[in-house]
Amino acid sequence: MSRRGRWWRRGLTLLVVVALVSGVRAWQQRGLAGGPAPTPVLGVTLDGRTAALERFRGRPLVVYFWATWCPVCKVQRGAVESAARHVPVLSVAMQSGGPEEVAAWARARGWTVPTIVDPDGTLARAWGVRGVPALFVLDGAGRIRYREVGYTTGWGLRARAWLAGDGAAPPAPPPPARLPVTAVRVERGADGPAAVVEAYLPDGCSRAGAVRQRREGDTWIVTIARDRPPGRICTQVIRPLRLRVPLDGAASLVPGRYRVVVNGVEAAFTVP
């Protein structure tokens, strides 16, 4: 066979290999989410922080789906930990038990990447994940730029994150943590009208924080912060909470109808 013929044969073989690899990757990635991230909030991490994509606005972000029972994820773990030293990473433990089981697994292996627990696979289905490991690289505007199923090197993750950086949007400051409020009513007491707030604490470490209020016309705007110690792994148990917040200056109100808004939840009351 002539030299030219050998080159043609090698080129044809290369094209067939490329086509096969491309076909396998397309089959693996079928159904995976693309475009804007399907869920702007992934959930609450093991240490009690809200994993909102808005916090990473202006920076590329890696979202990593894995499972404690996945053999390939054991190999992938080192590459993800390496990439997490250079680019933000959020991980999702899919169908790996509850928060306590995943937290115990993380402590035993020194896994420190922020992790959201997805015990029944609801979050994975929203992102179109059928198998793990699966990785998404988002740009600074929250768009999915790269998707991978199976093993990916740490250098590969960093390279994709670097390439995704050109879609960065102006960074936005993270919103302050606020106490989750479910209901508000107003009752009269010796000190005048007060807001009775029904709320809950989403984990075992959180506490009700500072209370701030201001009056705008006939409306009181009340903000109650949620405090929690940083860096602690907390049990994700919901605890109900009731607070009574006297409304500043409401003891001398003239008759009329007024409103109070506590962390976005509104109640009306009347002064006879």
Phi and psi in degrees as a GROMACS rama.xvg file:
@    title "Ramachandran Plot"
@    xaxis  label "Phi"
@    yaxis  label "Psi"
@TYPE xy
-71.1309  162.519  SER-2
-60.529  -39.5679  ARG-3
-63.7179  -38.2963  ARG-4
-65.6925  -39.2768  GLY-5
-63.4434  -39.7386  ARG-6
-64.5628  -39.7187  TRP-7
-62.1332  -41.6701  TRP-8
-66.0831  -43.8601  ARG-9
-63.199  -40.9777  ARG-10
-63.1431  -40.9563  GLY-11
-65.7059  -41.3513  LEU-12
-61.3076  -42.2746  THR-13
-62.4526  -41.882  LEU-14
-63.1082  -39.3734  LEU-15
-65.0883  -42.4389  VAL-16
-63.1424  -45.2505  VAL-17
-60.4231  -42.449  VAL-18
-63.8981  -40.7388  ALA-19
-65.7631  -44.58  LEU-20
-62.8386  -42.634  VAL-21
-63.5288  -39.2898  SER-22
-66.1901  -41.0683  GLY-23
-63.9659  -44.1113  VAL-24
-63.5582  -40.8876  ARG-25
-63.6001  -38.3828  ALA-26
-67.8108  -41.5429  TRP-27
-63.75  -35.5185  GLN-28
-91.4509  3.85771  GLN-29
-61.3471  134.781  ARG-30
83.6631  -11.4864  GLY-31
-66.7627  143.787  LEU-32
-61.8464  147.162  ALA-33
-140.806  169.379  GLY-34
74.1438  -144.467  GLY-35
-61.3652  144.225  PRO-36
-56.8764  133.109  ALA-37
-69.9362  -23.1715  PRO-38
-131.016  110.571  THR-39
-64.8893  -22.7034  PRO-40
-123.257  123.581  VAL-41
-81.1852  -27.6856  LEU-42
141.945  -151.385  GLY-43
-115.762  130.729  VAL-44
-74.427  170.183  THR-45
-60.3767  -27.1092  LEU-46
-93.4594  13.3325  ASP-47
88.1394  8.4589  GLY-48
-91.6907  143.014  ARG-49
-75.8375  123.268  THR-50
-90.925  78.6598  ALA-51
-98.8862  132.242  ALA-52
-63.9168  -24.4183  LEU-53
-59.542  -29.2091  GLU-54
-61.8087  -24.3589  ARG-55
-105.439  13.1661  PHE-56
-58.1993  132.78  ARG-57
94.3006  -5.21855  GLY-58
-133.138  147.061  ARG-59
-66.3219  153.459  PRO-60
-142.251  138.973  LEU-61
-104.71  128.294  VAL-62
-111.476  119.068  VAL-63
-117.215  116.815  TYR-64
-95.8158  131.696  PHE-65
-151.712  179.444  TRP-66
-149.266  149.014  ALA-67
-66.3592  -26.2112  THR-68
-92.4331  2.51947  TRP-69
-87.7111  117.961  CYS-70
-66.3174  -37.4017  PRO-71
-67.7486  -31.1903  VAL-72
-64.4186  -29.6352  CYS-73
-62.6236  -39.9085  LYS-74
-73.1394  -37.0939  VAL-75
-68.9818  -23.8544  GLN-76
-55.6813  -45.6438  ARG-77
-62.9356  -40.0166  GLY-78
-65.761  -38.5718  ALA-79
-68.3984  -42.4352  VAL-80
-62.9995  -37.8427  GLU-81
-64.6047  -45.4307  SER-82
-65.3015  -33.0858  ALA-83
-67.0718  -15.3384  ALA-84
-78.0867  -10.0583  ARG-85
-124.123  -21.078  HIS-86
-143.339  143.988  VAL-87
-60.3168  136.62  PRO-88
-132.954  132.74  VAL-89
-115.372  132.387  LEU-90
-114.571  151.051  SER-91
-125.059  116.58  VAL-92
-85.195  104.468  ALA-93
-91.0367  127.704  MET-94
47.9673  49.7717  GLN-95
-122.76  22.1037  SER-96
96.929  -172.724  GLY-97
-85.2701  -178.866  GLY-98
-57.1258  -40.6713  PRO-99
-66.0179  -39.7964  GLU-100
-67.0952  -44.4191  GLU-101
-67.2529  -39.0192  VAL-102
-63.1773  -40.1784  ALA-103
-64.0811  -40.7415  ALA-104
-61.426  -43.9556  TRP-105
-64.8491  -43.3836  ALA-106
-63.2225  -40.5029  ARG-107
-66.328  -24.9277  ALA-108
-113.457  3.03479  ARG-109
68.9852  27.476  GLY-110
-78.8844  115.4  TRP-111
-114.974  0.668677  THR-112
-67.1551  131.048  VAL-113
-51.8064  127.706  PRO-114
-127.635  132.641  THR-115
-104.768  138.09  ILE-116
-93.9923  128.024  VAL-117
-123.82  73.6717  ASP-118
-63.2532  -33.3888  PRO-119
-107.218  6.90786  ASP-120
79.1596  13.0617  GLY-121
-61.8408  -45.7248  THR-122
-66.3928  -40.1652  LEU-123
-60.8461  -42.0297  ALA-124
-64.1444  -37.4843  ARG-125
-61.997  -32.0082  ALA-126
-93.64  2.56357  TRP-127
75.8688  20.2783  GLY-128
-84.743  122.804  VAL-129
-108.123  -23.6152  ARG-130
-144.56  157.894  GLY-131
-123.677  155.729  VAL-132
-75.3353  147.838  PRO-133
-136.065  138.393  ALA-134
-129.919  141.365  LEU-135
-124.781  135.593  PHE-136
-113.044  118.629  VAL-137
-103.781  147.904  LEU-138
-86.8449  -178.693  ASP-139
-67.4611  -12.2516  GLY-140
-98.8767  6.58336  ALA-141
83.418  15.8253  GLY-142
-94.1429  141.355  ARG-143
-77.6332  118.836  ILE-144
-101.58  -33.7037  ARG-145
-137.968  145.653  TYR-146
-135.283  136.311  ARG-147
-139.833  143.04  GLU-148
-123.682  132.861  VAL-149
96.8216  -172.46  GLY-150
-68.2029  137.002  TYR-151
-135.252  135.066  THR-152
-71.4435  158.673  THR-153
-61.8643  -40.683  GLY-154
-63.3335  -38.3358  TRP-155
-63.6864  -40.7192  GLY-156
-63.6757  -45.1192  LEU-157
-64.0168  -38.5579  ARG-158
-65.0772  -43.1422  ALA-159
-64.6346  -40.6227  ARG-160
-63.6924  -38.9348  ALA-161
-64.1906  -42.8857  TRP-162
-66.5379  -33.5116  LEU-163
-73.4861  -13.3235  ALA-164
-65.9583  -18.1748  GLY-165
-74.2721  -7.3132  ASP-166
-98.3094  17.5135  GLY-167
-64.666  141.927  ALA-168
-106.92  161.144  ALA-169
-56.4156  133.573  PRO-170
-66.3308  144.862  PRO-171
-115.704  140.878  ALA-172
-66.5661  144.19  PRO-173
-66.6358  140.708  PRO-174
-70.2603  146.705  PRO-175
-66.2061  147.004  PRO-176
-70.1324  130.52  ALA-177
-122.416  151.475  ARG-178
-67.6784  128.769  LEU-179
-69.0366  119.136  PRO-180
-108.095  134.189  VAL-181
-106.474  -28.7993  THR-182
-158.269  152.744  ALA-183
-139.791  137.036  VAL-184
-139.494  164.395  ARG-185
-117.581  131.957  VAL-186
-127.601  153.559  GLU-187
-96.6335  138.869  ARG-188
-136.976  -171.768  GLY-189
-63.1917  -26.3604  ALA-190
-96.3123  12.9553  ASP-191
96.5393  -173.312  GLY-192
-61.8083  142.053  PRO-193
-139.131  146.906  ALA-194
-85.5705  125.608  ALA-195
-99.3352  115.57  VAL-196
-107.997  124.53  VAL-197
-97.7148  123.569  GLU-198
-142.336  -174.265  ALA-199
-150.009  155.578  TYR-200
-104.903  123.183  LEU-201
-79.5527  -5.56339  PRO-202
-154.296  175.62  ASP-203
-77.3901  -6.28748  GLY-204
-104.751  -21.7068  CYS-205
-71.9504  151.292  SER-206
-138.812  157.388  ARG-207
-67.9028  134.089  ALA-208
-104.596  -150.154  GLY-209
-64.0116  143.204  ALA-210
-110.405  125.427  VAL-211
-125.853  143.226  ARG-212
-145.484  153.261  GLN-213
-146.231  155.854  ARG-214
-110.351  131.563  ARG-215
-123.699  95.9663  GLU-216
66.844  -119.413  GLY-217
-96.776  17.4671  ASP-218
-126.418  134.803  THR-219
-99.9958  127.062  TRP-220
-103.45  114.822  ILE-221
-115.429  132.182  VAL-222
-121.975  126.715  THR-223
-116.864  119.609  ILE-224
-79.4237  161.892  ALA-225
-116.34  120.445  ARG-226
-103.146  143.391  ASP-227
-153.453  144.899  ARG-228
-67.9106  135.385  PRO-229
-73.0889  151.621  PRO-230
77.2028  8.37087  GLY-231
-102.57  143.825  ARG-232
-90.4379  119.273  ILE-233
-116.438  149.701  CYS-234
-69.8393  136.945  THR-235
-91.43  76.423  GLN-236
-119.086  131.631  VAL-237
-84.435  126.332  ILE-238
-119.707  123.421  ARG-239
-69.2822  153.929  PRO-240
-148.36  140.07  LEU-241
-126.417  133.149  ARG-242
-128.079  147.708  LEU-243
-116.404  121.925  ARG-244
-119.69  103.578  VAL-245
-60.597  138.437  PRO-246
-88.5064  121.326  LEU-247
-59.123  128.279  ASP-248
75.9288  6.09712  GLY-249
-84.4802  -8.8834  ALA-250
-68.7516  -23.2906  ALA-251
-113.362  31.4695  SER-252
-71.4934  145.729  LEU-253
-80.5573  157.883  VAL-254
-55.7925  140.495  PRO-255
160.816  -175.105  GLY-256
-109.226  134.812  ARG-257
-133.342  168.937  TYR-258
-133.759  155.455  ARG-259
-136.061  136.749  VAL-260
-123.801  117.565  VAL-261
-114.356  112.623  VAL-262
49.216  39.6537  ASN-263
90.8146  -7.59821  GLY-264
-100.217  129.045  VAL-265
-108.181  148.771  GLU-266
-144.364  145.945  ALA-267
-110.054  152.093  ALA-268
-149.415  157.455  PHE-269
-120.179  136.105  THR-270
-102.972  114.465  VAL-271
